[in-house]
């Protein structure tokens, strides 16, 4: 139940991504049944196939309900098989407080520069959405965001 609480808490925060791995689909529940069981739709459900690669990466002593929290550098910051929403939220808040997040710094190097412009241009071309690239906060990454970032850099 802890993951559902954390997912609801960060539902509108684009800096946090929550995923749950489902192995053995239809044994005993389908994806839709699992989603209904959690009574929320605020995190992604993934199936890593027959090889159980996600389980192999994140299993602790063979438990299937392992919880892993990774920071923006993809380093493990928390790992357990007994989810505790309060502890998970505390860990996530520490991670978020360690980084100076600002619009336009899409590569999180604490600078707004040409590297960010190039990344946003690629996002526009590929149709990707990145919260930090959406400088005008219109929920679309487009040429307007690129122009705004260039103005930020030049000022």
C-alpha positions in Angstrom: 0.0 0.0 0.0 2.9 2.3 0.5 3.7 2.8 -3.2 0.1 3.9 -3.9 0.4 6.6 -1.2 3.7 7.8 -2.6 2.3 7.8 -6.2 -0.7 9.9 -5.1 1.6 12.3 -3.2 3.8 13.0 -6.2 1.0 12.6 -8.9 1.5 16.2 -10.2 5.3 16.5 -9.7 7.0 15.9 -13.0 10.4 15.5 -11.2 9.3 12.1 -9.8 8.6 9.0 -11.8 7.1 6.0 -10.2 7.0 2.6 -11.9 5.8 -0.8 -10.9 7.0 -4.0 -12.5 4.4 -6.7 -13.2 5.7 -10.2 -13.9 3.6 -13.2 -14.7 0.8 -11.2 -16.3 -2.6 -12.9 -15.9 -1.2 -14.9 -13.0 -3.6 -14.3 -11.2 -4.5 -10.8 -12.5 -4.3 -8.8 -15.7 -2.7 -5.3 -15.9 -6.2 -3.7 -15.7 -7.1 -5.8 -12.6 -3.8 -4.8 -10.9 -4.4 -1.1 -11.7 -7.9 -1.4 -10.3 -6.6 -3.2 -7.2 -4.4 -0.2 -6.4 -7.3 2.1 -7.1 -5.0 4.7 -8.8 -3.6 5.3 -12.2 -0.7 7.6 -11.3 2.2 5.4 -12.0 3.4 3.3 -14.9 3.0 -0.5 -14.9 5.7 -2.3 -16.9 6.2 -6.0 -17.8 9.9 -7.0 -18.3 9.0 -10.2 -20.1 9.8 -13.8 -19.4 13.3 -13.3 -18.2 12.3 -11.3 -15.1 15.2 -8.8 -15.6 13.6 -6.2 -13.3 13.2 -8.8 -10.5 16.8 -9.8 -10.9 18.0 -6.2 -10.6 15.8 -5.1 -7.7 15.0 -8.3 -5.7 16.1 -8.4 -2.1 16.5 -11.9 -0.8 14.1 -13.2 -3.5 11.2 -11.0 -2.4 9.0 -9.8 -5.3 7.8 -6.6 -3.7 11.2 -4.8 -3.6 11.1 -1.0 -3.6 14.0 0.9 -5.0 14.4 4.7 -5.1 17.0 6.0 -7.5 18.2 9.6 -7.6 18.7 11.8 -10.7 22.2 10.2 -11.1 20.6 6.7 -11.1 22.2 5.9 -7.8 20.3 3.8 -5.2 19.1 5.9 -2.3 16.6 3.5 -0.7 15.9 -0.2 -1.0 13.5 -2.4 0.9 10.9 -5.1 0.4 8.6 -3.6 3.2 7.2 -0.3 1.8 6.8 2.5 4.2 5.2 5.6 2.5 6.5 8.1 5.1 10.1 6.9 4.8 9.9 6.8 1.0 8.5 10.4 0.8 11.2 11.5 3.2 13.9 10.0 0.9 12.4 11.5 -2.2 12.2 14.9 -0.5 15.9 14.7 0.4 16.8 13.9 -3.2 14.7 16.8 -4.5 16.2 19.2 -2.0 19.8 18.3 -3.1 19.3 19.5 -6.6 18.7 23.1 -7.8 15.9 22.5 -10.2 15.1 25.3 -12.6 13.3 25.6 -15.9 15.6 25.2 -18.9 18.3 23.2 -17.2 17.2 19.9 -18.8 20.6 18.1 -18.3 20.7 19.1 -14.6 24.2 20.6 -14.7 23.1 23.7 -12.8 23.5 25.9 -15.9 21.3 27.0 -18.7 23.4 26.8 -21.8 23.7 25.6 -25.4 23.7 22.0 -24.3 20.2 22.5 -22.9 19.1 24.2 -26.1 20.3 21.3 -28.2 18.5 18.8 -25.9 15.2 20.8 -26.1 15.6 21.0 -29.9 15.9 17.2 -30.0 12.9 16.8 -27.7 10.9 19.0 -30.1 12.0 16.9 -33.1 11.3 13.6 -31.4 8.1 14.7 -29.8 9.4 14.1 -26.2 8.0 16.0 -23.2 10.4 17.1 -20.4 9.0 19.1 -17.5 12.2 21.2 -17.2 12.1 22.0 -21.0 8.6 23.3 -20.8 9.7 26.8 -19.8 6.4 28.5 -20.4 4.5 25.7 -18.6 1.9 25.1 -21.3 2.4 21.3 -21.2 4.0 21.3 -24.7 7.7 21.5 -25.5 8.1 23.5 -28.7 9.9 26.4 -30.4 8.5 28.9 -27.8 10.4 27.1 -25.1 13.6 27.2 -27.2 13.2 30.9 -27.7 12.6 31.5 -24.0 15.6 29.5 -23.1 17.8 31.4 -25.5 16.5 34.7 -23.9 17.4 33.3 -20.5 20.9 32.5 -21.6 21.5 35.9 -23.2 20.2 37.9 -20.3 
